[in-house]
Every structure is written in structure tokens, then in C-alpha cells.
Amino acid sequence: MGLDDAATKPHEALAAHLAAKLGDVDALIRARMASRHAPRIPEVTAHLVEAGGKRLRPMLTLAAADLCGYAGDHDVRLAATVEFIHTATLLHDDVVDESASRRGRPTANLLWDNKSSVLVGDYLFARAFQLMVETESLRVLDILSDAAATIAEGEVLQLSTARDLATTEALYLQVVRGKTAALFSAATQVGGVIAGAPERRIAALHDYGDALGIAFQIVDDLLDYQGDAKSTGKNVGDDFRERKVTLPVIRAMAQADEGERAFWRRTIEKGDQQDGDLDRALDILHARGALDATRAAAIAWVAEARGALGVLPAHPVRDMLDHLADYVFARLT
Amino acid sequence: MGLDDAATKPHEALAAHLAAKLGDVDALIRARMASRHAPRIPEVTAHLVEAGGKRLRPMLTLAAADLCGYAGDHDVRLAATVEFIHTATLLHDDVVDESASRRGRPTANLLWDNKSSVLVGDYLFARAFQLMVETESLRVLDILSDAAATIAEGEVLQLSTARDLATTEALYLQVVRGKTAALFSAATQVGGVIAGAPERRIAALHDYGDALGIAFQIVDDLLDYQGDAKSTGKNVGDDFRERKVTLPVIRAMAQADEGERAFWRRTIEKGDQQDGDLDRALDILHARGALDATRAAAIAWVAEARGALGVLPAHPVRDMLDHLADYVFARLT
């Protein structure tokens, strides 16, 4: 892939358009990560915040505000808020996931990290709330505190759906909204709210973020069965090994014959996994069309996201958001 | 101790005076703990919230609002907010402390609890923010989001001061404000703010909560060296075994001769503790007057708390808060 190709990636076009504001967001994040009393806080957060993430969520807030003609600087505060909430969630996810995957083999280092991850995550949540309070918009506070509750609820729900083959698509969708879509939709919605956009446009921005977030997470779950570790950073089979019941498995279960149901019960419900089981799972997923069905679900949500944009006025940023929706699939190559 | 004695305990007099409001707080807490999608949430929180805690923090908010003549119902929302923040903090503390004290011997049950504790704690934080947003008071939001940041910062700071004999009293005080006093002072302050009290009274309410919280935590740290497990529920020596550097140790270090310094370095910094070391620690603490000095510090903070009340108008609740400050020492008998 040449440099020219890279430069035309939709999230990079958006980043270029929002470059000045993104610089302000980064400066604000660094300033608010600091802690006079506890220097360990910026140490722990720096590797996450500075690690060169795509800043997708803050870009959504900045883009929504820009699209609605916003001229103030609260968009920068809200973009930093959204990134802080995201980072706090990642820190706490690490604790939850590390506990499971390294069970029985804890190290002092692991335990130290758990403590810091929990407490520094709490600090970032509190910092996020301080930042959003500075916008003095009760509606923004309402949207973002609701999003925080949905996120936490979705994470807890995920604990109960793991290993449960009776998980429905509706429950899966609820988990996906909590894990990903709630923050995407809050990010776009608050951009419209601080810009004072008409209700119809605020609703459209919410719907775009919601559908984009769902598509994003479904693709993430699909990548777990057909990704390329080199380009995605994800190892095929992690969800299978961690016995998560994601859309591919739900779709395969819906089509399963008796032998396949026994296979899923043994590997996912009982956790009795042997060499070759991941290959057998992939064979079943292909044979039952579960991966194609999962991809089709993501395509439908991308269409939903792009459809929501139709309500918004013609604007270069609207086109960038339109392209961004398609980019969800780029990781699937 | 007869029933009559029990009935005159200051926190029970306050609870009796605020009984109707406290009933509303409990009902609100139960309603907001519920989760349509994740029934595990109320399971995890119920044992903490319903366990018959003294509801000290919510009482402080209700008392402050009552004292300032408040007639609305936002005091109930704020009292529930404060209890949710406290409960979330306890859940996350469990993760942090369990990791340390059960190191090397994790159980699946422990790990499951850790996950739930982290995520349900996050849910309660988010619920707390939703509740405070409902008051539509930006000043209240400002105070409580600042308190949340101070709490998290104090907890992180405590990680760095543990095992560090160079911890100063100023640093110790910062940790104590984060662990306890920040929420006490926010609890009293927001009661005055929603009542629309004059600034001088709001400041006095803050100062009362701050000093009461500091006294409360200092006594807690003192109990760790001279408490009676039966009446306090605390085991003597937990902080020593966990190598926490609290005020008794700081005061003893300030007076230590070379042999004693070597003892503290071995037991607290290096963590090399043998049979008889707790007894030796207690001997040194007594010989160096460190426990008396710690008690004197708590007495000074109680005087500070009672002094702050002088600014407030004569009121039965003011007298109850005055008695409550003295009650801090009741656990020491």
C-alpha cells in the first residue's frame, strides 16, 4: 500500500480536516491527565492515551459539532471527555479480561497493574465528568451520564452472557450497544447539542453514531474468526477461547444439527477445548454461513448509519462521515 | 449497655430526626440499583447497600439541607448520590485490597467477584452521576465531580505511599482527604448549596464535613493498632500486615532511634514480618507516644469540625452534628 492510499483513508481525511481541533484535544487530555499529588496517574494513562489510537470517538464529536456550524470550544472539552471515558473503560476491561485469561498464574506485577488500572480508570471517569460539567449544558450531562450507565450495564451483561449459548441476538445487541455504540452515539449527539442543532439533526447524529458503533463491534467480533493478526492486531480465536457468545456463534447455533450443538456446548458452555477445536469451529461457521450472515448484519448497520446522514445538510464533513461508515469493513479486506 | 444508651447515640438521634427522608433515600437507592438488562447488578450491590450501614454520608447531606431550611426533594437525590459513590468506592477498594492480601492464592470465585466489583462499581458511579444531573444544579455537579476526582487521586496516592516510610504527614492527610474527607465535605456542602444557603454557611458546612472526615479516618487508623475486634469489626494489625504507612507509624518514625528505624524498614518497607513483630510494633508505638499523638490529632480535627458549626444558626440539627463529631471517639473506648 502506497502513501497515497494511506492518505485517503476516511478516518485520516477526517483527522486532517479536524487537525487544529484534535491538537487542542490532545493538549487538553495531557493537561487533565496530570495529577499534582499522584504522579503515577499520568504514567499509567500515558501509554494508553499517547499510544497513537485513532481518536475515533473524539473525532466523531468534533465532526458533529463542525457539521452543525459550532464555533465555540466546548467541542474540544467534550471530545476529551469521550476519550477519557473510553480510556477508563479500556483500563477496567483489562482488569476484567486479565483476571480471566491469566487465572491461576497471577504475578505481583499483574496485581499491581490491576490496582492501578482500577483506580486510574476511576480517576479518568471523574476527570471526564469534571470536563463535561464545564460545558454547563445539562442536556450534555444527561446524555453522557446515561451513556456511562449503559456502558457499565453492557459490561456486566457481557459477564452473564459469556458461556451462555441461549444468548439471543437482542441480548447480544444490548451488550454491543454497551461496549461500543453507546459512546459512539453519545459522542456524535453531544456535538450536535452544543452546536444548538435542530432536534431532527441531533436525532440523526445519534442514530449515525449508534449504527456505526454497532457495525464497528460486529466487524470486531467477525474479525475474531477471520481476521489477519498482522493487519488487525487481533488473534483469531480469542473470543472462542474466552467462550464469548458473539454473533457468529449465535448464527451458527441457530442452524446447528445435534452434533454441532454438542460441539458448542462442550467448547463454549463447558469450556472443554482441545487441539483442533478452533478449526472445527471455523469449519462449522463457514458451513452454516454464520460468518457471511454476520457480515451481512454489519452491512445492514452501515447502511443504517449512512441513511441517518441523509437528514443532515450537505457538508464536506457529512461526506467524510459517509465514507467513514464504509471504512468499517476495511479491516476485513 | 442498655437500650436507652443505644438510643442516645448521636448518629441514631440524627437518623430518628431524618427518618422520613432516609426512608425516601432507601427507596430511591433500591429503585436505581435495579437494572433491566443485567440482574446481576442488584445482586452484587444489595449486600453492600442493604447490609445496614449507618448511612452516615447520606445523613450528612440530609442534615445540612434540613439545617439550611430546604423544603424540596433534591436532598434525597443527593443523599442517594453520595451513598452510591461511597458504595462504588467500597467495591473497587475490595478489588484493590483483595489483590494484595490474597496474593498468590486466587480462586475462581475471587476472580469472578473482582470482575463484578469493578463493573458494578462503574455502574453505581454512572448512576450517581445521573442522579446528581437530575438536580439541575451545575454547582452541585461541580462539587461532586471534584470530589470524585479527589477520591480517585487519593486512592492512587495511597498505592504510592504504602511501604514508603518517607511518607510525610502532609501526604498522609492528602490520602485521608481522598479516602474519606472529600466525600464527607461534598456531602455536607451540597446540602447547603441546594438549600440556597449563604456562602458563609456553605463554607462552614464544607469545613465541618472535611474536619469530621479527617477525624473519622485518623480514628480508623488508630483503631487498627488499638481497636477491639468485637466492637469495631476491625482486626488489630491489618494495616501493619499490609504495610500501610498511617499516622501512628509516621509519628513513631519521627521519634525512632536507630534500632527502631531498622525495625520499621524491615517490617514495613521490606515486608519481612515475623511472629512477635506486631507486638514489638505496638510496644514501640506506645513507648514513643505515637498512639497518644495520633489520638490528639483526631481530637484537634474534631474541635475544628465543631468550631465550623459556630457559623451556622442555632438549630436542633446543628446540635446533633455537634454531638456526632464527638461520637467519632466512641469506637475507641
Interface residues (C-beta under 8 A of the other chain):
Chain A: S35 H37 A38 P39 R40 I41 H92 V95 V96 S99 A100 R103 G104 P106 A108 L111 N114 K115 S116 V118 L119 V120 D122 Y123 F125 A126 R127 F129 Q130 V133 E136 L138 L141 D142 S145 D146 A148 A149 I151 A152 E153 G154 E155 V156 L157 L159 S160 L171 Q174
Chain B: S35 H37 A38 P39 R40 I41 H92 V95 V96 S99 A100 R103 G104 P106 A108 L111 N114 K115 S116 V118 L119 V120 D122 Y123 F125 A126 R127 F129 Q130 V133 E136 L138 L141 D142 S145 D146 A148 A149 I151 A152 E153 G154 E155 V156 L157 L159 S160 L171 Q174
